[in-house]
């Protein structure tokens, strides 16, 4: 697999090996790409999830939520799209930098750039480590600055390839805070750390930790918690678990609840979400659980919410009046039917969802470079 201008985030050109012991092309092919690190909900509609990049010479066409899908799906999709949009903030500058061969080598480190973009000056360093594991770091300084001490670490990671370019096992960490420090016009804040593992021809397993993370606080409330997901290439089946604030249908006002969502989708068939929610209009010592399913066109076929309390012993739940839409028998596949099965916990668990092709390594605890 090679990066190209229309499919992922950049061009992996056939580069020279003039830099000595570290091969340029091998180094570039050991960097992550967007297809291998982005979270996906519905592979039939990837633009809405932000999991597809429509590009010509890296000019992006941002997809917007259309608001017409199943409510529980749309709530989860907002979180997925915010995460994927932030990943682009790291990967698009990398694509620009590797359009040309490395311009310097210090020992086992190749350096690309600096390159000016709209909001900052970026440089990329790639190091060949032990056992064929490549490490990389992306740094940025204020635009027009000539001070090398002004560079801040905005992204870092590692990848040990397993066959194809950009595929294997690795990590990626992104500091939106550091990017904003050198480019004050940048809207994002917080940190995003992730680990990933690829299996065979296109299956992937992903885990993320978000710390006060938002691509734009004016449009998207900051989130702290864990996201996980996987995709099975043979079937296109995806599963994700995400945490985020949104107004749950059936609650009293427009106040946003904190919602932990487990979502699965079968291409050409439809999908299902199971949720656990608290806060917002939901009283203390009380929480909501619910399920919904939709068809291949994302038309909601079934939805129900239950209000639960465990304040005085084992949880007891009652159906929220007016929350039921349709019947679970209307769900388009047997595996999408059944009782409400909400995710457990409060959104800080990075354990993979059932049916995953394998677990990635531990998620980094912070944004740091190994060199």
VEXDREN-2710 file (C-alpha; in Angstrom, 1 decimal):
% VEXDREN-2710
k/r/px/py/pz
1/UNK/0.0/0.0/0.0
2/UNK/1.2/3.5/-0.8
3/UNK/0.0/6.9/0.2
4/UNK/-1.6/8.7/-2.7
5/UNK/-3.3/12.1/-3.1
6/UNK/-6.8/10.9/-3.3
7/UNK/-7.2/8.0/-0.9
8/UNK/-5.5/8.9/2.4
9/UNK/-3.4/11.7/3.5
10/UNK/-0.4/12.2/1.3
11/UNK/2.0/11.0/-1.3
12/UNK/4.7/8.4/-0.6
13/UNK/6.9/9.1/-3.5
14/UNK/9.8/6.8/-4.6
15/UNK/12.5/8.6/-2.6
16/UNK/16.3/8.4/-2.9
17/UNK/18.5/6.5/-0.5
18/UNK/21.2/9.1/-0.5
19/UNK/21.0/9.5/3.2
20/UNK/23.1/6.5/3.9
21/UNK/22.1/3.7/6.3
22/UNK/18.4/4.7/6.7
23/UNK/16.3/4.2/3.5
24/UNK/14.0/7.1/2.7
25/UNK/11.3/5.0/1.2
26/UNK/11.3/2.4/4.0
27/UNK/11.1/5.2/6.5
28/UNK/8.1/6.9/4.8
29/UNK/6.3/3.5/4.4
30/UNK/6.8/3.0/8.2
31/UNK/4.7/6.1/9.0
32/UNK/1.0/5.8/9.9
33/UNK/-1.7/6.8/7.5
34/UNK/-5.3/8.0/7.9
35/UNK/-7.0/4.8/6.7
36/UNK/-5.0/2.7/9.3
37/UNK/-5.6/5.0/12.3
38/UNK/-9.2/6.5/11.8
39/UNK/-12.2/5.1/13.6
40/UNK/-15.1/3.9/11.4
41/UNK/-18.8/3.4/12.1
42/UNK/-20.5/2.8/8.8
43/UNK/-18.2/1.8/5.9
44/UNK/-21.1/2.5/3.5
45/UNK/-21.2/6.2/4.5
46/UNK/-17.6/6.9/5.5
47/UNK/-17.6/10.6/4.7
48/UNK/-20.2/11.3/7.4
49/UNK/-17.9/9.6/10.0
50/UNK/-15.0/11.6/8.8
51/UNK/-13.3/8.3/8.0
52/UNK/-12.8/9.2/4.3
53/UNK/-10.7/12.0/2.9
54/UNK/-11.8/13.5/-0.4
55/UNK/-8.6/15.3/-1.5
56/UNK/-6.8/16.7/-4.5
57/UNK/-3.3/17.7/-3.7
58/UNK/-4.3/17.5/0.0
59/UNK/-7.2/20.0/-0.3
60/UNK/-9.9/18.6/2.0
61/UNK/-13.6/18.5/1.6
62/UNK/-15.0/18.3/5.1
63/UNK/-18.2/16.2/5.5
64/UNK/-21.0/17.4/7.9
65/UNK/-23.5/15.4/9.8
66/UNK/-26.8/15.4/8.0
67/UNK/-28.8/14.9/11.3
68/UNK/-31.1/12.5/9.5
69/UNK/-29.8/9.2/10.9
70/UNK/-30.9/7.3/14.0
71/UNK/-30.5/9.6/17.1
72/UNK/-28.2/7.2/19.0
73/UNK/-26.0/6.7/15.9
74/UNK/-25.7/10.4/15.2
75/UNK/-24.6/11.0/18.8
76/UNK/-21.8/8.5/18.5
77/UNK/-20.9/9.8/15.0
78/UNK/-20.3/13.3/16.3
79/UNK/-17.5/11.9/18.6
80/UNK/-16.0/9.7/15.8
81/UNK/-15.9/12.6/13.4
82/UNK/-14.3/14.9/15.9
83/UNK/-11.6/12.4/16.6
84/UNK/-10.9/11.7/12.9
85/UNK/-10.8/15.4/12.1
86/UNK/-8.1/15.8/14.7
87/UNK/-6.0/12.9/13.3
88/UNK/-5.9/14.8/10.0
89/UNK/-4.3/17.7/11.9
90/UNK/-1.3/15.5/12.4
91/UNK/-1.2/13.4/9.3
92/UNK/-1.7/16.1/6.6
93/UNK/1.5/18.0/7.5
94/UNK/3.4/14.7/7.5
95/UNK/2.2/14.1/3.9
96/UNK/3.4/17.5/2.9
97/UNK/6.8/16.9/4.4
98/UNK/7.5/13.6/2.8
99/UNK/6.7/14.8/-0.7
100/UNK/10.4/15.4/-1.0
101/UNK/13.3/13.3/0.2
102/UNK/14.8/13.8/3.6
103/UNK/17.1/16.8/3.6
104/UNK/19.3/15.7/6.6
105/UNK/20.5/12.7/8.5
106/UNK/21.8/12.6/12.0
107/UNK/22.9/9.1/12.8
108/UNK/19.9/6.9/12.4
109/UNK/17.4/9.8/12.1
110/UNK/16.1/11.3/8.9
111/UNK/14.8/14.9/9.0
112/UNK/12.1/16.2/6.6
113/UNK/11.4/19.9/6.3
114/UNK/10.9/22.5/7.6
115/UNK/7.8/23.3/5.5
116/UNK/5.5/26.2/6.0
117/UNK/1.8/25.6/6.1
118/UNK/-1.1/28.1/6.7
119/UNK/-0.7/28.3/10.4
120/UNK/2.8/27.0/11.4
121/UNK/6.2/25.7/10.3
122/UNK/6.5/21.9/10.6
123/UNK/9.4/19.5/10.5
124/UNK/9.4/15.7/10.8
125/UNK/12.1/13.3/12.1
126/UNK/12.0/9.6/11.6
127/UNK/14.3/7.1/13.4
128/UNK/14.9/3.5/12.6
129/UNK/14.9/1.7/15.9
130/UNK/15.6/-1.8/17.1
131/UNK/13.8/-4.7/15.5
132/UNK/12.6/-2.7/12.5
133/UNK/10.4/-0.5/14.6
134/UNK/10.4/3.1/13.3
135/UNK/9.8/6.1/15.6
136/UNK/8.7/9.5/14.4
137/UNK/8.0/13.0/15.7
138/UNK/6.3/16.0/14.2
139/UNK/7.3/19.4/15.6
140/UNK/5.9/22.9/14.8
141/UNK/7.0/26.5/15.5
142/UNK/5.3/29.8/14.8
143/UNK/5.0/30.7/11.1
144/UNK/8.0/32.9/10.0
145/UNK/10.0/32.1/13.1
146/UNK/13.7/31.2/12.6
147/UNK/14.2/30.1/16.2
148/UNK/14.9/26.4/16.4
149/UNK/14.2/26.5/20.1
150/UNK/10.6/27.5/19.3
151/UNK/9.6/24.1/18.0
152/UNK/7.1/22.2/20.1
153/UNK/6.2/18.5/19.8
154/UNK/2.7/18.2/18.2
155/UNK/2.6/14.5/17.3
156/UNK/4.7/11.4/17.8
157/UNK/4.5/7.7/17.3
158/UNK/6.0/4.4/16.3
159/UNK/5.2/1.6/13.8
160/UNK/6.7/-1.9/13.3
161/UNK/5.6/-2.9/9.9
162/UNK/4.0/-6.2/9.0
163/UNK/4.2/-6.5/5.3
164/UNK/2.3/-3.6/3.6
165/UNK/3.3/0.0/3.8
166/UNK/1.8/1.9/6.8
167/UNK/0.5/-1.4/8.3
168/UNK/1.6/-3.2/11.4
169/UNK/1.5/-2.4/15.1
170/UNK/2.1/1.0/16.6
171/UNK/1.2/4.1/18.4
172/UNK/0.3/7.8/17.7
173/UNK/-0.1/10.7/20.1
174/UNK/-1.3/14.2/19.3
175/UNK/-1.1/17.4/21.3
176/UNK/-3.6/20.0/20.2
177/UNK/-2.4/22.2/23.1
178/UNK/1.1/22.4/21.7
179/UNK/-0.2/23.1/18.2
180/UNK/-2.3/25.9/19.5
181/UNK/0.7/27.3/21.4
182/UNK/2.6/27.9/18.2
183/UNK/-0.5/28.7/16.0
184/UNK/-3.0/30.6/18.2
185/UNK/-5.6/30.6/15.4
186/UNK/-5.9/26.8/15.7
187/UNK/-9.1/26.0/17.6
188/UNK/-8.4/22.6/19.1
189/UNK/-7.3/21.7/22.6
190/UNK/-6.3/18.7/24.6
191/UNK/-4.5/15.5/23.8
192/UNK/-5.3/12.3/21.8
193/UNK/-3.2/9.2/22.3
194/UNK/-3.8/5.9/20.4
195/UNK/-2.5/2.5/19.6
196/UNK/-3.3/0.4/16.6
197/UNK/-2.9/-3.0/15.1
198/UNK/-3.5/-4.3/11.6
199/UNK/-4.4/-7.8/10.6
200/UNK/-4.3/-9.4/7.2
201/UNK/-5.8/-7.4/4.3
202/UNK/-7.4/-4.5/5.9
203/UNK/-8.7/-5.5/9.4
204/UNK/-7.7/-3.2/12.2
205/UNK/-8.1/-2.8/15.9
206/UNK/-7.8/0.7/17.5
207/UNK/-7.7/2.1/21.0
208/UNK/-7.6/5.8/21.9
209/UNK/-7.4/7.9/25.1
210/UNK/-8.6/11.5/25.0
211/UNK/-7.7/14.1/27.6
212/UNK/-9.8/17.3/27.6
213/UNK/-10.0/16.8/23.8
214/UNK/-11.9/18.8/21.3
215/UNK/-11.1/20.0/17.8
216/UNK/-13.1/23.2/18.5
217/UNK/-14.5/24.0/21.9
218/UNK/-17.0/26.4/20.3
219/UNK/-18.7/23.5/18.5
220/UNK/-17.7/20.4/20.4
221/UNK/-17.5/19.9/24.1
222/UNK/-14.2/18.6/25.4
223/UNK/-14.1/14.8/26.2
224/UNK/-11.9/12.8/28.6
225/UNK/-12.2/9.1/28.2
226/UNK/-11.4/6.0/26.1
227/UNK/-12.6/5.2/22.6
228/UNK/-12.1/1.8/21.0
229/UNK/-13.1/0.3/17.6
230/UNK/-12.3/-2.3/15.0
231/UNK/-13.1/-3.2/11.4
232/UNK/-13.2/-6.7/9.8
233/UNK/-12.1/-6.4/6.2
234/UNK/-13.7/-9.6/5.0
235/UNK/-17.2/-8.5/6.0
236/UNK/-16.8/-4.8/6.5
237/UNK/-18.4/-5.2/10.0
238/UNK/-17.4/-2.4/12.4
239/UNK/-17.8/-2.0/16.2
240/UNK/-16.9/1.1/18.2
241/UNK/-17.4/2.3/21.8
242/UNK/-17.2/6.0/22.4
243/UNK/-18.0/8.5/25.1
244/UNK/-19.4/12.0/24.6
245/UNK/-22.0/14.6/25.6
246/UNK/-25.2/14.9/23.7
247/UNK/-28.9/15.4/24.4
248/UNK/-30.5/12.0/24.7
249/UNK/-34.0/11.7/23.1
250/UNK/-36.6/11.2/25.8
251/UNK/-35.0/13.5/28.4
252/UNK/-36.8/16.5/29.8
253/UNK/-34.7/19.4/28.3
254/UNK/-31.9/20.0/25.8
255/UNK/-29.3/19.6/28.5
256/UNK/-26.6/17.2/27.4
257/UNK/-26.1/13.9/29.1
258/UNK/-22.8/12.0/29.2
259/UNK/-23.4/9.0/26.9
260/UNK/-21.3/5.9/26.6
261/UNK/-22.3/4.2/23.3
262/UNK/-21.4/0.8/21.8
263/UNK/-22.2/0.8/18.1
264/UNK/-22.0/-2.0/15.5
265/UNK/-22.7/-1.9/11.8
266/UNK/-23.1/-4.6/9.1
267/UNK/-22.6/-3.1/5.6
268/UNK/-25.7/-3.5/3.4
269/UNK/-27.8/-4.5/6.4
270/UNK/-27.8/-1.9/9.2
271/UNK/-26.7/-1.5/12.7
272/UNK/-27.4/-1.2/16.4
273/UNK/-26.4/1.0/19.3
274/UNK/-26.5/0.3/23.0
275/UNK/-26.0/3.2/25.4
276/UNK/-25.6/4.0/29.1
277/UNK/-26.2/7.7/30.0
278/UNK/-25.9/9.9/33.1
279/UNK/-25.8/13.5/34.1
280/UNK/-27.7/16.3/32.2
281/UNK/-31.4/15.8/33.0
282/UNK/-30.8/12.5/34.6
283/UNK/-30.9/12.7/38.4
284/UNK/-28.1/11.7/40.7
285/UNK/-27.9/7.9/41.5
286/UNK/-29.9/7.4/38.3
287/UNK/-28.9/6.5/34.8
288/UNK/-30.5/5.6/31.5
289/UNK/-29.9/2.5/29.3
290/UNK/-31.2/2.0/25.9
291/UNK/-30.9/0.5/22.4
292/UNK/-31.7/1.4/18.9
293/UNK/-31.3/-0.2/15.5
294/UNK/-31.5/1.0/11.9
295/UNK/-31.5/-0.3/8.3
296/UNK/-28.9/0.0/5.6
297/UNK/-30.1/3.5/4.8
298/UNK/-29.7/4.4/8.5
299/UNK/-33.5/4.8/9.0
300/UNK/-34.3/4.1/12.6
301/UNK/-36.4/1.0/13.1
302/UNK/-36.4/0.5/16.8
303/UNK/-35.5/2.5/19.9
304/UNK/-36.2/2.3/23.7
305/UNK/-34.9/3.9/26.8
306/UNK/-35.1/2.7/30.5
307/UNK/-34.5/4.8/33.6
308/UNK/-32.5/2.8/36.2
309/UNK/-31.6/3.4/39.8
310/UNK/-29.2/1.5/42.0
311/UNK/-29.2/3.9/45.0
312/UNK/-30.8/1.4/47.4
313/UNK/-29.6/-2.0/46.2
314/UNK/-29.8/-4.0/42.9
315/UNK/-30.6/-1.8/39.9
316/UNK/-34.3/-1.4/39.0
317/UNK/-35.3/0.0/35.6
318/UNK/-38.6/1.3/34.2
319/UNK/-39.3/2.3/30.6
320/UNK/-39.1/6.0/29.8
321/UNK/-42.6/7.1/28.7
322/UNK/-42.7/7.9/25.0
323/UNK/-39.2/6.5/24.3
324/UNK/-40.2/3.4/22.4
325/UNK/-40.2/3.4/18.6
326/UNK/-41.1/0.2/16.7
327/UNK/-40.1/-3.3/18.0
328/UNK/-36.8/-5.0/18.2
329/UNK/-38.1/-7.7/15.8
330/UNK/-37.9/-5.0/13.1
331/UNK/-34.1/-4.9/13.4
332/UNK/-32.7/-6.1/10.1
333/UNK/-30.6/-9.0/11.3
334/UNK/-30.9/-11.5/14.2
335/UNK/-27.6/-10.3/15.7
336/UNK/-29.0/-6.8/15.9
337/UNK/-32.0/-7.8/17.9
338/UNK/-32.3/-8.8/21.6
339/UNK/-32.4/-7.2/25.0
340/UNK/-30.8/-3.9/25.8
341/UNK/-27.1/-4.6/26.4
342/UNK/-25.5/-1.3/27.6
343/UNK/-21.7/-0.9/27.9
344/UNK/-20.4/-0.9/31.4
345/UNK/-18.3/1.6/33.3
346/UNK/-17.9/5.3/32.9
347/UNK/-16.0/5.5/29.6
348/UNK/-12.4/5.0/30.7
349/UNK/-11.9/1.4/29.6
350/UNK/-9.8/0.7/26.5
351/UNK/-10.6/-3.0/26.3
352/UNK/-11.6/-3.9/22.7
353/UNK/-15.2/-4.6/21.7
354/UNK/-16.3/-8.3/21.2
355/UNK/-15.4/-9.8/17.8
356/UNK/-12.2/-7.8/17.5
357/UNK/-9.4/-9.3/15.3
358/UNK/-6.9/-8.8/18.1
359/UNK/-5.9/-6.2/20.7
360/UNK/-3.4/-3.4/20.0
361/UNK/-0.6/-2.6/22.4
362/UNK/-1.2/-0.3/25.4
363/UNK/-2.2/3.3/24.6
364/UNK/0.6/5.9/25.4
365/UNK/-0.2/7.8/28.6
366/UNK/1.1/11.1/27.1
367/UNK/2.4/12.8/24.0
368/UNK/6.1/12.0/24.1
369/UNK/8.8/11.1/21.5
370/UNK/11.2/8.2/22.0
371/UNK/14.2/10.2/20.7
END
